[in-house]
Amino acid sequence: APGLPLMTIEDTRGFRLEVKVDETRAGAIDRARPVTVAIDSATDLPAGASPAGAAPVLNGSISEFARALDPGSHAFLVKIDLPESGELRSGMFGRARFAGPADRSLVVPASAIVRRGQVTSVFVVGTDNRAALRMVQLGGSSEAGGEVAAGLEAGERVVVNPPPALVDGSPVREVRR
């Protein structure tokens, strides 16, 4: 039929991953450093060392960094060249991890976080060994814990796995496991 392609030809010697990088993070990217790329559906990639159960990892290099910001997403398009691999196919999903400056943050275990409705808090242990319920603002959280953006200072002790009966002013004692 007129206007329909007869065939598609693909060069499998090298692939490129295109990612969008938020404008707030774009300035921290060192364009000369390799980019770690995880391809979820690939099973045996040449760049190798990935933890057991994790997606195989490649080391790519930034070939192009868009000069213009996408006004809809407020992100820059970054093109990452990937090394040759028989495992890669067009359309595969990949995630890029850019090396950047280390970021220090305060994290508490997920089991220490108390959620009651829209309020997030932790029990802090004072010098008098009494629990005090303190509201906190989390910057991000995962199954392992939550990053505390406000409401807690470094070095403060928190109650891990607080029992439901624990209330403000309850005496607590430290238990080492």
N, C-alpha and C positions, 0 to 999 in steps of 0.2 A: 504494500500500500504506500502511496506517496507520503513522504514526510516521516516515516517510521525508520528507525535505525536498522541496518541489516545485521550488524554485529558490534560488540563492544570489545575493545582491546585494552588490556591493563598491563602495565609494567610492574612486575612484582619484585623488582630488585631493590626498591626503597619505598618506604611509606612515610607519610607525614601525619602527625597528630595536630589538629587545630583546636585550641582551647581559648576560652575567654577569661581574662584576668581582670578582676575588679580594680577600678581606678585607684582605690586606696592602697592596694598591694603592689601595683605595677612598678612603682618607684623603687621598691626594695629588691627587685629581681636583678641578679647579676647575669647579664646576657652571655658572659664568657664561660660560666660554669655549666657543667652537664645538668640535665633535667632528668629526674627519676620518673619513669613512666610505667604504670602497672596496667596490664591488659588482662581483664578478668577472664575472658574465654580462651586465651592461649594457655597451653599446658607446658611447653618446653621451649623456653626462649634462650638465646645464646648468652645474654649478659648475666644470667644466672641468679645469684644468691638472693633468694627470697625465703622468708620463714615458712615452715611447714604450714600448709593450709592457706597461705596467702597467694594472691595473684602473682604470676611471674613478672619480673621487673626487667626493664631495659633502661639503658642510659642513652638519652637523646640529646640533641644539641639544638639550640634556638637558631633557626634559619631566618626568621622574619618576625619583627615586632611592629605591629601596626602603629603608624604615626597618629592616626585619628581615632578618637574615642567613639564608640557606638553610642549615639544619643539615647537609644531605647534602653539598653542594658547598663550603661555607664561602665563599660568594660572595653579593654583593648584585646584585639585578636592577636594571639601568639601562635606561630607555626613552628613545630618541633620536628626535625628530621630524625627518623628512627633507623637503627642499623638493619641490615638485611636479615631476614628470618623467613623460613618456609612456613612458619606458624601464623604469620600475619595475613589478614585478608581485608579488603576494602569494607568499610562500614563497621568494623569492630569498635567496641567501646573501650576507651582508655582514660586513665586518670593521671595527671601530671602533678608532681610535687617539686616545687621550686625551692632551692636552698636560699635561705635568707638569714637575717640577723636573728640571734636567739632572743626569745621573748620570755621574760620571767613572769610567772603568775602564781597566785595562791590557789591551791586545789585542796578540796576536802573529799573524803571518800563518799561515794553515793549513799552508803548506809547511814551517814551522819546527817544527811539532808532531810528535814522535816517539812512536808508540804501539807498545808491545811487550806483548802480552797485555792485562792490566788496568792497566798502568802507563803514564801519560802524562808525557812529559818534553820538554825542549828542551835544545839545546846552548848554553851561555852562554860567551861569549868573555871571558876574564880579562884583566887588565892585562899579563900575560906573553904575550898572543896565543896562548893554548892553550885548547882546547875542554874544557868540563866539563859532563858530563851532569847536569841538574838536574831532579828530579821536580817537576811542577807540578800544581795542581788547577785544572781549568777550571770556570768558572761557567756558561758557555754557549759554543756554537760554531756556526759557519756555514761555508759554502763559502769565505768570504773570510778567516776567522780565528777565533781562540778568545779568549774573555775569561778572563784569568788571575785566579783568586780567591786563590791562595796559591802561593808558591814562587819568585816573581820580583819584583824591585824595578824601579820606573820608572828608565829611563836605562841599564839593563844591555843589552849587545849580545847578540843571539842569532844563531845560524847559520840562514840561510834555505836550504832545499833541502839538508840535510846528506847527503853521500854515505853509502852503506851501510857503507863501510870506516871511517868516522869513529868514533873511540873516545875515551874520557876521556884527556886529556893530549896529544892530537894537536895539533901546531902548525897554526894557521890564519892566513890573511891576508885582508885586506878587499879585496873586488872591487867597484868601482863600475860601475853600468850606466847 
